[in-house]
Structure formats: structure tokens, C-alpha cells
Amino acid sequence: MKAAYIKEEHEILRESLRKFLEKEAYPYFNEWEQDGLIPRSFWKKMGDLGCLCPWLDEEYGGFGADFGYSVVINEELEKVGTGLIGIGLHNDIVVPYLEQYGTAEQKKRWLPKCASGEIITAIAMTEPGAGSDLAGIKTSALRDGKDYIVNGEKTFITNGIQADLVLVVCKTDPKADPAHKGVSLLVVEKNTLGFTKGKKLNKIGLHSQDTAELIFEDARVPTDNLIGKEGEGFYYLMKNLQQERLIVAIGGIAASERMLKITTQYVKERKAFGKSIASFQNTQFKLAELETEVEIGRTFLDRVVDSHIKGEDVVKEVSMAKWWITDLTKKVAAECMHLHGGYGYMEEYEIARRYRDAPVSAIYAGSNEIMKQIIAKKMGLQ
Ligand SMILES: Cc1cc2nc3c(=O)[nH]c(=O)nc-3n(C[C@H](O)[C@H](O)[C@H](O)COP(=O)(O)OP(=O)(O)OC[C@H]3O[C@@H](n4cnc5c(N)ncnc54)[C@H](O)[C@@H]3O)c2cc1C
């Protein structure tokens, strides 16, 4: 069943993106996984195709695309591999902060390059000592004339190594009570004195996604780089984190559908006891159950996306979709790997990579426990 928000024009983009990815991404993806990076040239080509921030206004290099296009782009990238999530993060998570809360001057300066692929962005919330507890971050940005002096450390930052521009979540008022009222968003550009990129982190999965530590030691950042108002960063995050979680849920469903597709194909071809693996009742029941759950997840997700496009309050539903779908993705990965037998454990089989990549979706963008906390709060359970 096709989602109501997917129209002919979305399918046209899907088709041209698919053809592009068949030529420019699928043949190279294993190489990128080994290199631990998506090359900049690929970002540029995505920009040329109109698939970087297409939702931006024409004056900034977009075509005013609705969120349906973002869904299509994220789905098609996910089919290649979850390691491409850094592009979705740039398109639908970081750049929206610049567009929604930036000044006219900031937008003119950064947005066209975000759409062309000349600027790669990252968002730095997490610190070694604070992940789920976002208000507990320690990175400070204290005013000194026309600059902020930034000190602190961030970790697990997607696109961290390649980023030209990092949206840093910091405390402009470290003594604020409650703590979240001291949080602000500051753009730190590469080559800023006192800003260094630490090591590229060695992960068990998402090998092609660049994930890094960022260090700020008396980094001098112009006050002109403040996004929105001082002390309002936490409110911007609470609003925009909904789309971030939606992007993770969309990736989870697309990954699950892909795993079911390759596994269904595999069990039809593989034989044991003179029959195909697909002919065993256990295989049929397992895959039928997973197909049902993925379809249920897809239907719910489409409803939430539709409400998000209409601008409705979807905090509770997004939290539900994020935890339920990413838990399902982990289950699909484990069951599908098992149905591949020993081959599923071999690196050259796609299902092995998917099995490594799936679990993090339940951790980032707010762990699944945090999602349940939000739902419970919305239910009046405090
Ligand atoms: C590959 C990868 C990419 C990432 N990309 C980014 C990025 O681009 N930018 C960024 O800022 N961050 C990023 N992160 C960080 C990610 O968002 C955090 O890891 C996540 O929010 C969890 O924080 P933590 O790791 O500090 O875990 P912790 O907060 O220490 O949590 C540890 C465990 O305790 C549980 N827990 C915590 N609090 C509660 C509670 N109140 N009740 C019940 N259980 C609880 C958690 O669910 C988790 O299971 C990335 C992480 C990874 C692994």
C-alpha cells in the first residue's frame, strides 16, 4: 500500500535517484565501508542531482520540496546501506536548524553550499559524560566581546571528520536553573582556532559513516554564529528532534523491508534435504510474521509522517514509531541472519552488515528507553 503523501512527482524523483545510486553508490559501497568514509565527491553529486536539502527555497538552491521527498531520499539511501545516514542527518536534521532559526545573513552564507554539497554539516549534542541527559552537557560558550569562548568535548558525532560546519549544543549560561535554560546552539566552522577533530571512532557497524570526537579548547567563535536566541537551544532541540527520530524510524522500516527482500530471495534459492529452505514451515512462518510486523510498522509510520507533514503535534507518535520500529529492525536483522545459516555470518553477505548496523538505531536520536519515558509522560505517568 502506497502512502497517501507519496504522489507521482515523488516517484519520479525516486526513480531518478535509484538510477543514480545504481551507478554512483551501489558499486562503491563496500569500498566506502572499508575506507570508513563516504567521499565528498558523492556528496557533490547528490547536490547536483538536487537531493541535498531539496526542501530549501529556490533562492538557497532547493526546490521547496515537501517532506515526502525527504522520505524517498532517506529510503533509497538506506537501501544502499545504513552508513549513508550522515546524508539524511545533514538534509533533514542539521540544516533545518539553520533554515528555521538562522538570520537572513547566516542563511545566505551557509544554505546554498549545504544544498550543493560544498558544506557538510554535523550536530554535536553528545559528550563523554552526557548523552541521554541532554541538559547535563558541560560544553560552555562564554561571551568575550564579539566572540564566545568555547570549551568542552563532544563524542559520537556523525559526519564529525568531514564536517565544515558543526552545530554545537553548548551552555551559554552554565549556572542556569533549571539547567536546560542555559542551552544555546552555536555554529562552529572548521579551521576555527581552538577547535580540533579527535579520532575517528572505530564502530562495530556503520563503517562508512564517519563518527568522531570533537574538542574545543578556548575556541573563539563569533557571536554572529549563534543560532536563534541565547538560552533557547533546548526548545529548538525538543521541536526538531521529532524529525530526527522520524528519520531514524524511516531508515528502520526501509532496512527491515530490504532485509526481508534479500532473505526471501535467499531461502528460495538455498536447498537442504533436497528442498528449498523456503519450503519449510518454520521459514514460512518466521518470514510471514516479520512481513506482517513490518507492514504494521510501515502503516503506522506513514500515518505519523502524514501528520508531521500537516504540522500536527506528533511527539508521542514519533516516540512510539522510533522505539517500536527500531526494536523491530533489530529483530528482523537477527531472524534474517539466522535464516541465511552460516553464510549470514560471513562479511560478504549483505545481511551480516545489516545485522551489525541495526542495533544503533535503538540507541541514537534518543535511546528507546527515553522514547518510552516521553510516551509515559504524555500518558500523564510521572
Ligand atoms: C553511531 C552513532 C552516531 C551518533 N551520532 C550522533 C550525532 O551525530 N550527534 C550527537 O550529538 N550524538 C550522536 N550519537 C550519540 C547518541 O545520540 C547517544 O549515544 C545516545 O543519546 C545515548 O547516550 P549515551 O551514549 O551517553 O548513553 P547513556 O545516556 O549513558 O545511556 C546508557 C543506557 O542507559 C539507558 N538510560 C539512560 N537514561 C535512562 C533513563 N532515564 N531511564 C532508563 N534508561 C536510561 C539508555 O537507554 C542506554 O541504554 C551517536 C551515537 C552513535 C553510537
PDBQT file of the ligand as one rigid body, heavy atoms in Angstrom, charges set to zero:
ROOT
HETATM    1  C1  LIG A 401      26.967   5.707  15.606  1.00  0.00    +0.000 C 
HETATM    2  C2  LIG A 401      26.496   6.822  16.471  1.00  0.00    +0.000 A 
HETATM    3  C3  LIG A 401      26.219   8.055  15.899  1.00  0.00    +0.000 A 
HETATM    4  C4  LIG A 401      25.826   9.124  16.710  1.00  0.00    +0.000 A 
HETATM    5  N1  LIG A 401      25.651  10.363  16.161  1.00  0.00    +0.000 NA
HETATM    6  C5  LIG A 401      25.464  11.425  16.971  1.00  0.00    +0.000 A 
HETATM    7  C6  LIG A 401      25.472  12.746  16.463  1.00  0.00    +0.000 A 
HETATM    8  O1  LIG A 401      25.601  12.976  15.247  1.00  0.00    +0.000 OA
HETATM    9  N2  LIG A 401      25.334  13.779  17.336  1.00  0.00    +0.000 N 
HETATM   10  C7  LIG A 401      25.179  13.584  18.671  1.00  0.00    +0.000 A 
HETATM   11  O2  LIG A 401      25.074  14.556  19.405  1.00  0.00    +0.000 OA
HETATM   12  N3  LIG A 401      25.151  12.334  19.194  1.00  0.00    +0.000 NA
HETATM   13  C8  LIG A 401      25.298  11.262  18.374  1.00  0.00    +0.000 A 
HETATM   14  N4  LIG A 401      25.301   9.989  18.907  1.00  0.00    +0.000 N 
HETATM   15  C9  LIG A 401      25.117   9.813  20.329  1.00  0.00    +0.000 C 
HETATM   16  C10 LIG A 401      23.798   9.183  20.740  1.00  0.00    +0.000 C 
HETATM   17  O3  LIG A 401      22.738  10.062  20.500  1.00  0.00    +0.000 OA
HETATM   18  C11 LIG A 401      23.926   8.750  22.214  1.00  0.00    +0.000 C 
HETATM   19  O4  LIG A 401      24.821   7.663  22.248  1.00  0.00    +0.000 OA
HETATM   20  C12 LIG A 401      22.590   8.396  22.830  1.00  0.00    +0.000 C 
HETATM   21  O5  LIG A 401      21.798   9.538  23.000  1.00  0.00    +0.000 OA
HETATM   22  C13 LIG A 401      22.756   7.710  24.194  1.00  0.00    +0.000 C 
HETATM   23  O6  LIG A 401      23.595   8.451  25.027  1.00  0.00    +0.000 OA
HETATM   24  P1  LIG A 401      24.831   7.729  25.766  1.00  0.00    +0.000 P 
HETATM   25  O7  LIG A 401      25.618   7.008  24.743  1.00  0.00    +0.000 OA
HETATM   26  O8  LIG A 401      25.531   8.731  26.604  1.00  0.00    +0.000 OA
HETATM   27  O9  LIG A 401      24.161   6.651  26.689  1.00  0.00    +0.000 OA
HETATM   28  P2  LIG A 401      23.632   6.870  28.194  1.00  0.00    +0.000 P 
HETATM   29  O10 LIG A 401      22.823   8.098  28.286  1.00  0.00    +0.000 OA
HETATM   30  O11 LIG A 401      24.792   6.707  29.123  1.00  0.00    +0.000 OA
HETATM   31  O12 LIG A 401      22.678   5.603  28.360  1.00  0.00    +0.000 OA
HETATM   32  C14 LIG A 401      23.161   4.283  28.619  1.00  0.00    +0.000 C 
HETATM   33  C15 LIG A 401      21.953   3.355  28.743  1.00  0.00    +0.000 C 
HETATM   34  O13 LIG A 401      21.119   3.788  29.809  1.00  0.00    +0.000 OA
HETATM   35  C16 LIG A 401      19.803   4.000  29.337  1.00  0.00    +0.000 C 
HETATM   36  N5  LIG A 401      19.216   5.142  30.027  1.00  0.00    +0.000 N 
HETATM   37  C17 LIG A 401      19.694   6.415  30.106  1.00  0.00    +0.000 A 
HETATM   38  N6  LIG A 401      18.847   7.189  30.795  1.00  0.00    +0.000 NA
HETATM   39  C18 LIG A 401      17.802   6.409  31.170  1.00  0.00    +0.000 A 
HETATM   40  C19 LIG A 401      16.592   6.619  31.907  1.00  0.00    +0.000 A 
HETATM   41  N7  LIG A 401      16.286   7.808  32.402  1.00  0.00    +0.000 N 
HETATM   42  N8  LIG A 401      15.762   5.572  32.077  1.00  0.00    +0.000 NA
HETATM   43  C20 LIG A 401      16.061   4.353  31.571  1.00  0.00    +0.000 A 
HETATM   44  N9  LIG A 401      17.175   4.080  30.875  1.00  0.00    +0.000 NA
HETATM   45  C21 LIG A 401      18.028   5.094  30.678  1.00  0.00    +0.000 A 
HETATM   46  C22 LIG A 401      19.929   4.274  27.848  1.00  0.00    +0.000 C 
HETATM   47  O14 LIG A 401      18.741   3.978  27.163  1.00  0.00    +0.000 OA
HETATM   48  C23 LIG A 401      21.074   3.352  27.482  1.00  0.00    +0.000 C 
HETATM   49  O15 LIG A 401      20.574   2.058  27.255  1.00  0.00    +0.000 OA
HETATM   50  C24 LIG A 401      25.655   8.913  18.105  1.00  0.00    +0.000 A 
HETATM   51  C25 LIG A 401      25.879   7.645  18.654  1.00  0.00    +0.000 A 
HETATM   52  C26 LIG A 401      26.312   6.616  17.870  1.00  0.00    +0.000 A 
HETATM   53  C27 LIG A 401      26.604   5.287  18.510  1.00  0.00    +0.000 C 
ENDROOT
TORSDOF 0
